[in-house]
Amino acid sequence: MITADNQSRPDGVNQFHAIDVLCVTILIVYFLHFALPALGGGFGEDEILAIFNHWFPGALKSLWANMCFWKGIGRLGGAVFYLRLYHFLG
């Protein structure tokens, strides 16, 4: 079966065009424009308290509190984020 895509690309080989490279480059530069300044941001003032609120009860109680979200205990998903952060960064 011959398709229009196979006719423009012999042997099914992808051909790169300058516009493709330009678009990918623009997307990478756009991402890095916002991502690189965030690396120097550090922690907010309340991060240590949030880490302690999830570390002190332990991982299981913090995860159980996320399952019982209607009780209003802590941030949803905070235990997953903060416990890994504390574990890997100390």
C-alpha positions in Angstrom: 0.0 0.0 0.0 1.5 3.3 -1.1 0.6 6.4 0.9 1.4 10.0 0.3 3.9 10.0 3.1 5.9 7.2 1.5 6.0 9.1 -1.8 7.5 12.2 -0.2 10.0 10.2 1.9 11.8 7.5 -0.1 12.4 4.2 1.6 10.5 5.4 4.7 13.5 7.5 5.9 12.6 10.6 7.9 14.0 13.7 6.5 14.8 16.6 8.8 13.9 20.1 7.6 15.3 23.3 8.8 11.9 24.4 10.1 11.8 21.3 12.4 15.2 22.1 13.9 14.1 25.8 14.3 10.9 24.8 16.1 12.6 22.4 18.5 15.3 25.0 19.2 12.7 27.7 20.0 10.9 25.3 22.3 14.1 24.4 24.2 15.1 28.1 24.6 11.6 29.0 25.7 11.7 26.2 28.4 15.2 27.1 29.6 14.2 30.8 29.8 11.8 30.0 32.6 13.5 26.9 34.1 17.0 28.1 34.7 16.2 31.1 37.0 14.1 28.7 39.1 17.2 26.7 40.0 18.5 29.5 42.3 15.1 29.9 44.0 15.8 27.8 47.1 13.1 26.9 49.6 10.2 29.1 50.8 9.8 30.2 54.4 7.2 27.5 55.1 9.0 24.6 53.5 10.7 23.4 56.7 7.5 23.4 58.6 5.8 21.5 55.8 8.5 18.9 55.7 8.3 18.5 59.5 4.5 18.1 59.3 4.8 15.1 57.0 8.0 13.7 58.5 7.0 13.6 62.2 3.9 11.3 61.8 5.8 9.1 59.4 5.3 8.0 55.8 2.3 5.7 56.4 0.3 8.1 58.5 1.0 10.9 56.0 -0.1 8.8 53.1 -3.2 7.6 54.9 -4.0 11.3 55.6 -3.9 11.8 51.8 -6.3 9.0 51.4 -8.7 10.6 53.9 -8.6 14.0 52.2 -12.0 15.1 53.6 -10.4 15.4 57.1 -8.4 18.4 56.0 -5.0 17.2 57.3 -2.1 18.8 55.5 -1.6 19.3 51.8 -2.8 16.7 49.3 0.2 14.9 47.9 2.6 16.9 50.2 3.8 13.7 51.9 4.9 12.2 48.6 6.8 15.4 47.7 8.2 16.4 51.0 9.3 12.9 52.3 11.2 12.2 49.1 12.8 15.7 49.3 13.8 15.1 52.9 15.1 11.6 52.1 17.3 12.5 49.2 18.4 16.0 50.3 18.5 15.5 54.1 
